[in-house]
Amino acid sequence: MEVFSGMVEDFKTFDETLQKLSETLGSFAQGVHELSAGLQSLSDGLAEELKQIQEGSFVREGCRLREAAQQIARPDAPHSALAKFDRNLAFNVTTPIKDHLANNERLRKELEKRETCLAALKEAVRQLELCGDLDEADRRRKMAQEELKASRAAFNRMNQNIFEWLYILEEHKGDIMDSCLQTLKHLQYDFFASAANSISNVLPQRMAFRPMTEMLPECLDAVVQRELCKSSDEAEAWRAREAFACRLLERLARENKDRAGAPPSAGPSEPVDPLSLSALLAHGFEEGQARRALRRAKNDTQAALEHLLGPEEAEEVRLPITGGSPKLPATPAHEGPSELPVAMGVPRGPS
């Protein structure tokens, strides 16, 4: 009886383990379906949003990702990873465990019947013991004997069937649990391998893209600050050039106003382009001559240069600019060099 009681306890433990495993399988299958639904939702959302960018490569990649997700997560597609997972899980794990649970429930009921038969057998033995003082031919003693015989036969039939089932389950429960464990491993591997294969078909040949961690807000902020500094430096350079041009124009205007013997202007003068003026100054011309030439040529640098290289401007360059001194006539080309006059004057005294 102690051996049988131990087998019954082991059977109850095995049955509780299968019940918990069945509940865990339900949660596992639900999680796989939720994962597949999330993958399908993600791919659909990306495909729709990438269409708004109106970039051909993005739209194409979004459609390919959606097709890969459908190969994984479509439950109505017979060859999708999710459909194969559901079929294999139901055929290899879920249905066998349900059958074992149903059989265990039947055995539990038979154990209850066995307890009833055992109680009836014990009662029949007690009745026979009460009839121990009666003669063998007494009707009550014979009825007690017949009742004991029937109770013993019923108990033996029930006990033999239950004992064989408990013995078989005790012998094979380790194989049942190991088969369940290994099958679940294979199902997980098959599902995720099929999913990985579907996604690998849409991956680029080279993983040539910038990681998201290099484009965090703090990284982009450094780029923004660098561009702001660059723009500020450029703006300061432009302001410096503009300030230099303005100072140059003011200086030229002041010098022209203060220059002795400058002819009065008939009207408002033409503003001189500072870049053209700088170009002429680089050729070695004086500022006043360059400024007047630019005004005459209306800031045309080439025309002003030709004007400065003409005979009149060349003559002006050789002569000093004075208030009232007349211009001396130029020496004819066919005459020789004139004789220098002898210096006349009072000789210097002794130093």
Phi and psi in degrees as a GROMACS rama.xvg file:
@    title "Ramachandran Plot"
@    xaxis  label "Phi"
@    yaxis  label "Psi"
@TYPE xy
-66.6409  -38.324  GLU-2
-63.7229  -43.4091  VAL-3
-65.2008  -39.6128  PHE-4
-63.5171  -39.324  SER-5
-64.3095  -39.3948  GLY-6
-64.5527  -38.3746  MET-7
-64.5887  -41.861  VAL-8
-64.1737  -41.6645  GLU-9
-63.2205  -38.709  ASP-10
-63.1198  -41.8792  PHE-11
-64.8906  -39.7084  LYS-12
-63.3366  -43.1177  THR-13
-61.9425  -41.4723  PHE-14
-65.5915  -41.6331  ASP-15
-64.5077  -37.4238  GLU-16
-63.4337  -42.2674  THR-17
-65.5989  -37.1346  LEU-18
-64.38  -44.1883  GLN-19
-65.7348  -38.2463  LYS-20
-64.6299  -38.1107  LEU-21
-63.3728  -41.7114  SER-22
-64.4044  -40.8091  GLU-23
-65.127  -37.2683  THR-24
-63.5698  -37.8993  LEU-25
-61.8977  -43.5813  GLY-26
-65.3701  -39.193  SER-27
-63.3759  -46.413  PHE-28
-63.8761  -39.452  ALA-29
-64.3368  -40.1131  GLN-30
-63.9266  -39.2422  GLY-31
-64.4334  -40.1022  VAL-32
-66.3819  -39.3032  HIS-33
-66.3464  -39.7654  GLU-34
-60.6591  -44.2003  LEU-35
-65.4453  -40.61  SER-36
-64.5297  -39.4994  ALA-37
-65.1033  -39.7067  GLY-38
-64.0758  -41.942  LEU-39
-65.6187  -41.9531  GLN-40
-64.1416  -41.3953  SER-41
-62.9562  -46.4624  LEU-42
-66.0454  -39.2354  SER-43
-64.8188  -43.4827  ASP-44
-64.1347  -42.8757  GLY-45
-64.1917  -41.7345  LEU-46
-62.5671  -40.899  ALA-47
-70.6982  -40.3823  GLU-48
-70.3932  -36.2419  GLU-49
-67.7248  -23.2447  LEU-50
-65.2379  -28.1285  LYS-51
-70.1731  -23.1482  GLN-52
-73.4683  -22.8959  ILE-53
58.6632  40.1804  GLN-54
-114.507  123.478  GLU-55
-57.3169  -42.5074  GLY-56
-67.4363  -38.6592  SER-57
-65.7759  -43.6854  PHE-58
-62.4846  -42.8002  VAL-59
-64.124  -44.6498  ARG-60
-66.7278  -35.529  GLU-61
-64.3955  -40.7454  GLY-62
-66.0402  -38.8932  CYS-63
-65.6426  -39.1536  ARG-64
-65.3828  -38.4611  LEU-65
-64.2922  -41.8153  ARG-66
-63.2832  -40.0108  GLU-67
-64.6841  -40.0926  ALA-68
-65.7776  -35.6366  ALA-69
-67.8053  -33.1888  GLN-70
-65.5951  -19.6492  GLN-71
-97.4041  -47.3744  ILE-72
-107.31  0.499299  ALA-73
-79.8551  110.332  ARG-74
-72.3826  -22.5652  PRO-75
-87.1962  -7.12022  ASP-76
-87.0563  120.403  ALA-77
-64.1081  -25.8123  PRO-78
-103.498  9.36522  HIS-79
-73.583  158.276  SER-80
-62.7285  -37.0388  ALA-81
-69.4823  -41.3637  LEU-82
-64.5846  -43.0073  ALA-83
-65.5432  -36.4235  LYS-84
-63.1437  -44.7174  PHE-85
-62.8488  -43.5969  ASP-86
-63.6334  -47.4671  ARG-87
-67.2731  -38.9774  ASN-88
-65.2572  -42.9127  LEU-89
-67.3833  -42.2456  ALA-90
-74.6552  -39.7392  PHE-91
-96.1359  -21.8624  ASN-92
-128.164  -58.3418  VAL-93
-63.6554  -51.0546  THR-94
-63.7843  -44.9103  THR-95
-59.6428  -39.3186  PRO-96
-67.2761  -39.4163  ILE-97
-62.309  -39.5915  LYS-98
-64.0042  -41.1144  ASP-99
-64.8169  -39.895  HIS-100
-65.406  -39.0253  LEU-101
-65.2137  -41.3601  ALA-102
-66.7975  -37.7011  ASN-103
-64.7496  -36.3045  ASN-104
-64.4183  -39.3467  GLU-105
-64.6634  -41.7331  ARG-106
-65.096  -35.5272  LEU-107
-61.6133  -43.2162  ARG-108
-65.2529  -38.8171  LYS-109
-67.0675  -32.8463  GLU-110
-64.7912  -38.2722  LEU-111
-64.8863  -41.2327  GLU-112
-64.3262  -37.7842  LYS-113
-61.7776  -40.8408  ARG-114
-62.1918  -37.317  GLU-115
-65.7616  -44.1481  THR-116
-63.0846  -38.5218  CYS-117
-65.2547  -40.0136  LEU-118
-64.9635  -40.0194  ALA-119
-64.6533  -38.321  ALA-120
-65.2989  -42.4205  LEU-121
-64.4345  -37.8891  LYS-122
-66.8432  -39.1911  GLU-123
-64.1803  -39.4721  ALA-124
-63.8793  -40.4145  VAL-125
-66.5967  -38.706  ARG-126
-65.8874  -38.2438  GLN-127
-66.7211  -35.9752  LEU-128
-65.3042  -33.4397  GLU-129
-69.4572  -27.0378  LEU-130
-92.1007  16.8135  CYS-131
-67.1123  -27.8141  GLY-132
-84.2341  -6.47091  ASP-133
-85.0439  159.005  LEU-134
-70.2418  159.05  ASP-135
-63.967  -28.3514  GLU-136
-85.3628  -2.12222  ALA-137
-68.8651  137.338  ASP-138
-65.2753  -38.0352  ARG-139
-66.5316  -37.0275  ARG-140
-67.5866  -39.7289  ARG-141
-64.4715  -39.3709  LYS-142
-65.1037  -37.8267  MET-143
-66.8014  -38.516  ALA-144
-65.7336  -42.7976  GLN-145
-65.0345  -39.78  GLU-146
-64.7881  -40.0405  GLU-147
-65.1253  -39.5014  LEU-148
-65.3105  -43.4682  LYS-149
-67.6642  -41.7132  ALA-150
-64.6664  -39.1503  SER-151
-66.5302  -39.4257  ARG-152
-65.2995  -44.171  ALA-153
-64.1127  -42.1196  ALA-154
-66.0776  -40.2736  PHE-155
-63.8876  -42.4743  ASN-156
-61.3706  -49.2841  ARG-157
-64.1134  -42.8754  MET-158
-67.4496  -37.8815  ASN-159
-65.3252  -43.4557  GLN-160
-63.7878  -46.7282  ASN-161
-66.5236  -40.7678  ILE-162
-60.7031  -42.6105  PHE-163
-63.8539  -42.0225  GLU-164
-64.8002  -45.1429  TRP-165
-63.8126  -36.3608  LEU-166
-67.5736  -43.7536  TYR-167
-64.161  -43.7754  ILE-168
-64.7741  -38.9836  LEU-169
-62.537  -35.27  GLU-170
-76.9165  -32.3175  GLU-171
-110.66  0.494547  HIS-172
-66.284  -32.2201  LYS-173
-64.5499  -41.2527  GLY-174
-65.9739  -36.4382  ASP-175
-64.59  -46.0998  ILE-176
-67.7659  -39.503  MET-177
-65.7234  -40.571  ASP-178
-63.5202  -40.545  SER-179
-63.357  -44.0863  CYS-180
-63.6262  -48.8509  LEU-181
-66.8727  -36.5317  GLN-182
-65.0508  -40.385  THR-183
-65.2413  -38.0706  LEU-184
-59.9047  -46.3304  LYS-185
-64.9213  -39.3327  HIS-186
-63.3843  -42.8526  LEU-187
-63.5926  -44.5778  GLN-188
-61.7165  -44.0953  TYR-189
-64.7121  -41.2261  ASP-190
-65.3232  -51.1997  PHE-191
-71.6732  -30.2862  PHE-192
-67.304  -41.3639  ALA-193
-64.3937  -40.3976  SER-194
-65.1158  -43.0184  ALA-195
-64.6077  -38.0499  ALA-196
-65.0441  -39.2194  ASN-197
-65.606  -40.9423  SER-198
-72.2096  -34.5241  ILE-199
-64.2888  -25.3428  SER-200
-70.6129  -18.361  ASN-201
-107.878  3.06713  VAL-202
-76.4179  149.121  LEU-203
-68.9039  155.288  PRO-204
-64.4886  -34.4817  GLN-205
-122.33  132.936  ARG-206
-80.7531  66.1518  MET-207
-101.805  81.0151  ALA-208
-150.229  156.515  PHE-209
-77.8524  131.191  ARG-210
-63.3998  147.847  PRO-211
-63.7284  -28.6494  MET-212
-66.6898  -19.8634  THR-213
-86.2318  -2.8588  GLU-214
-123.215  31.6989  MET-215
-69.5256  160.758  LEU-216
-55.8129  -36.9887  PRO-217
-68.5649  -33.1209  GLU-218
-69.2024  -43.4703  CYS-219
-67.7059  -29.5129  LEU-220
-64.1868  -37.7632  ASP-221
-62.9636  -38.9111  ALA-222
-65.4859  -41.7802  VAL-223
-61.8349  -44.7684  VAL-224
-63.4357  -38.349  GLN-225
-64.5744  -41.4139  ARG-226
-68.098  -35.493  GLU-227
-65.5087  -41.317  LEU-228
-63.3307  -40.8708  CYS-229
-63.5105  -43.2934  LYS-230
-64.9573  -38.3037  SER-231
-65.0927  -41.2667  SER-232
-63.6713  -41.9019  ASP-233
-64.2879  -40.5428  GLU-234
-64.741  -40.1265  ALA-235
-65.25  -37.117  GLU-236
-64.8234  -42.6477  ALA-237
-63.9598  -41.367  TRP-238
-64.8095  -37.1289  ARG-239
-64.651  -42.1094  ALA-240
-65.462  -40.7022  ARG-241
-65.4538  -40.1191  GLU-242
-65.082  -39.0708  ALA-243
-63.767  -42.1035  PHE-244
-64.2456  -41.2306  ALA-245
-65.265  -42.4438  CYS-246
-64.0457  -37.2847  ARG-247
-65.6789  -42.3593  LEU-248
-64.8703  -41.4625  LEU-249
-63.3217  -40.7935  GLU-250
-64.9107  -43.974  ARG-251
-63.3824  -40.0522  LEU-252
-65.8955  -39.2847  ALA-253
-67.2455  -42.5934  ARG-254
-66.2044  -37.0812  GLU-255
-66.8298  -34.3016  ASN-256
-72.3242  -37.4864  LYS-257
-87.1476  -6.62531  ASP-258
-68.1435  132.23  ARG-259
-73.997  138.834  ALA-260
77.1698  12.7071  GLY-261
-73.2331  130.68  ALA-262
-67.854  143.844  PRO-263
-66.7438  141.556  PRO-264
-81.9099  140.631  SER-265
-74.9144  -24.4022  ALA-266
-158.43  -168.277  GLY-267
-64.29  128.911  PRO-268
-78.0512  154.842  SER-269
-73.4293  128.508  GLU-270
-64.9176  140.946  PRO-271
-91.2905  133.234  VAL-272
-73.2868  121.633  ASP-273
-64.5239  -33.9814  PRO-274
-67.4976  -42.1161  LEU-275
-64.5394  -39.4436  SER-276
-63.1187  -42.0603  LEU-277
-62.5812  -38.4518  SER-278
-62.8692  -40.5772  ALA-279
-71.1477  -38.1507  LEU-280
-63.7261  -31.5714  LEU-281
-66.0882  -22.7765  ALA-282
-82.5385  -1.0513  HIS-283
96.4254  8.45371  GLY-284
-81.4038  155.032  PHE-285
-73.9864  157.201  GLU-286
-65.5059  -43.0127  GLU-287
-64.012  -44.5383  GLY-288
-62.9866  -44.653  GLN-289
-62.6141  -40.2926  ALA-290
-64.791  -43.6612  ARG-291
-65.9562  -38.3764  ARG-292
-65.5885  -39.14  ALA-293
-67.2533  -37.1462  LEU-294
-67.4385  -39.981  ARG-295
-64.8285  -39.109  ARG-296
-89.2475  5.39653  ALA-297
56.5029  49.6815  LYS-298
64.5637  21.3927  ASN-299
-86.8168  109.219  ASP-300
-62.7558  -44.3691  THR-301
-65.8255  -42.5465  GLN-302
-65.3131  -39.5192  ALA-303
-65.0199  -38.2711  ALA-304
-65.1541  -43.4823  LEU-305
-64.0321  -36.6732  GLU-306
-66.6805  -39.3503  HIS-307
-68.3895  -31.5428  LEU-308
-83.5843  -1.50361  LEU-309
-71.4308  170.77  GLY-310
-65.0705  -35.1354  PRO-311
-69.2209  -45.7953  GLU-312
-67.9293  -35.9323  GLU-313
-60.7694  -39.3253  ALA-314
-65.775  -39.315  GLU-315
-65.2769  -34.3356  GLU-316
-65.7708  -36.0384  VAL-317
-75.3294  -25.9452  ARG-318
-94.6154  143.459  LEU-319
-73.6904  152.536  PRO-320
-94.5484  111.283  ILE-321
-125.658  168.701  THR-322
-70.2865  -51.6092  GLY-323
-130.11  10.3058  GLY-324
-76.0927  130.119  SER-325
-74.2977  157.88  PRO-326
-76.4696  134.948  LYS-327
-81.648  145.481  LEU-328
-67.721  147.226  PRO-329
-75.1236  149.416  ALA-330
-75.6124  131.339  THR-331
-61.0627  152.815  PRO-332
-73.5476  -28.3496  ALA-333
-84.6333  -14.5664  HIS-334
-82.7103  153.132  GLU-335
-79.9133  177.054  GLY-336
-66.677  132.92  PRO-337
-71.6822  151.574  SER-338
-73.4773  141.669  GLU-339
-78.0343  133.691  LEU-340
-68.4569  146.976  PRO-341
-74.1867  134.592  VAL-342
-70.1306  125.087  ALA-343
-110.83  145.297  MET-344
161.326  179.155  GLY-345
-79.4861  130.517  VAL-346
-66.1537  149.129  PRO-347
-72.5466  145.328  ARG-348
-78.7571  174.278  GLY-349
-63.7935  141.033  PRO-350
